[in-house]
Amino acid sequence: MRTRFPRGPAQLPHLLSTLKQFRPDHFRQSLRINPPTFDRLVVRLQNDIVFFNSAQNPQIPVEHQVAIALYRFGHSGNAAGLDPVAKWAGYSKGTVHLATQRVLAALTHSTFIEETICLPTEDEKERAKQWVERHSCEA
């Protein structure tokens, strides 16, 4: 007979309520981002169309969706899989999958990219090439 172990409490609520405020180092370890930067990212993304729907069941809070996606982005292998992240977050695997898709969609919208990412100028690219040439071995 297979023994079933009870699932522990989800860590996401504790992360967003306690660690974010009192242990930013632990928050950063989980999501790979500082709490103020996380808050600015949530504010910037929360009005994206992907976080709105007319379904009978509302989406989970945008803050939770961003945290789930960042947690997955910051982990590799099995730790980033749907099941471990679902247990960590306290949501279903399907919700974890959808949250990750929504956050990725919001991050890759052209308006977000245009407003937040500064691509190097041609002059900056040329200076970077010269630096690499100066600091690389000839072989």
C-alpha positions in Angstrom: 0.0 0.0 0.0 1.3 3.4 -1.0 1.7 5.9 1.8 0.4 9.4 1.1 2.1 12.3 2.8 0.0 15.3 3.5 0.9 18.4 1.5 2.4 21.2 3.5 1.1 24.7 3.3 1.8 26.6 0.2 4.8 28.9 0.4 3.6 31.6 -2.0 1.4 33.4 0.4 4.1 33.5 3.0 6.6 34.8 0.4 4.3 37.6 -0.7 3.2 38.6 2.8 6.0 38.0 5.2 9.3 37.4 3.4 8.7 40.2 0.9 8.5 42.7 3.8 10.8 41.2 6.5 13.2 39.0 4.7 13.9 40.4 1.2 17.0 38.2 1.0 14.8 35.1 1.1 12.3 36.7 -1.3 15.1 37.4 -3.7 16.4 33.8 -3.3 13.0 32.4 -4.4 12.1 34.8 -7.2 15.5 36.2 -8.2 14.2 39.7 -8.0 14.2 42.4 -5.2 10.8 43.2 -3.7 10.6 46.8 -4.9 11.4 45.6 -8.5 8.8 42.9 -8.2 6.2 45.4 -7.1 7.1 47.7 -10.1 6.9 44.8 -12.5 3.4 43.8 -11.1 2.1 47.4 -11.5 3.5 47.5 -15.0 1.9 44.2 -16.1 -1.4 44.2 -14.2 -3.3 46.2 -16.9 -2.1 43.9 -19.7 -5.1 42.4 -21.6 -3.9 38.8 -20.9 -4.9 39.3 -17.2 -8.5 40.1 -18.0 -11.2 37.7 -19.0 -15.0 37.4 -19.0 -15.0 33.9 -17.6 -17.2 32.8 -14.7 -14.1 32.1 -12.6 -11.8 35.1 -12.2 -8.1 34.7 -12.7 -5.8 34.5 -9.6 -4.2 37.8 -8.6 -1.6 39.2 -11.1 0.9 39.3 -8.2 0.6 35.6 -7.7 0.9 34.9 -11.5 4.1 37.0 -11.7 5.5 35.3 -8.7 4.8 31.8 -10.1 6.4 32.7 -13.4 9.5 34.2 -11.8 9.8 31.2 -9.5 9.8 28.9 -12.6 12.2 31.2 -14.5 14.6 31.1 -11.6 14.7 27.4 -11.2 15.9 24.6 -13.5 15.2 21.0 -14.1 12.6 19.3 -12.0 12.3 22.2 -9.6 10.8 24.3 -12.4 8.2 21.6 -13.3 4.5 22.0 -12.9 4.1 19.7 -10.0 6.7 21.1 -7.6 5.8 24.7 -8.5 2.1 23.9 -8.0 2.9 22.5 -4.5 5.0 25.6 -3.7 2.3 28.0 -4.9 -0.7 26.2 -3.6 -2.4 26.2 -7.0 -3.1 23.4 -9.6 -0.7 22.5 -12.3 -3.0 23.9 -14.9 -3.1 27.3 -13.1 0.7 27.3 -12.9 0.9 26.6 -16.6 -1.6 29.3 -17.5 0.0 31.9 -15.2 3.4 31.2 -16.8 1.9 31.6 -20.3 0.1 34.9 -19.4 3.2 36.4 -17.8 5.3 35.4 -20.8 2.7 36.9 -23.1 2.7 40.2 -21.2 6.5 40.4 -21.1 6.8 39.8 -24.9 4.1 42.3 -25.9 5.8 44.9 -28.2 4.5 47.8 -26.0 6.2 46.4 -22.9 9.4 45.7 -24.8 9.5 49.2 -26.3 8.9 50.9 -23.0 11.3 48.8 -20.9 14.2 47.5 -22.9 16.8 49.8 -24.2 18.7 48.1 -27.1 22.3 49.3 -27.7 23.0 51.9 -30.3 25.3 51.1 -33.2 28.1 53.1 -31.5 27.6 51.0 -28.3 27.7 47.8 -30.3 31.0 48.9 -32.0 32.6 49.8 -28.7 31.6 46.4 -27.2 33.1 44.6 -30.2 36.4 46.6 -29.7 36.4 45.8 -26.0 36.0 42.1 -26.7 38.8 42.2 -29.3 41.2 44.0 -26.8 40.4 41.5 -24.0 40.4 38.2 -26.0 43.4 36.1 -26.9 44.4 36.0 -30.5 44.1 32.3 -30.7 
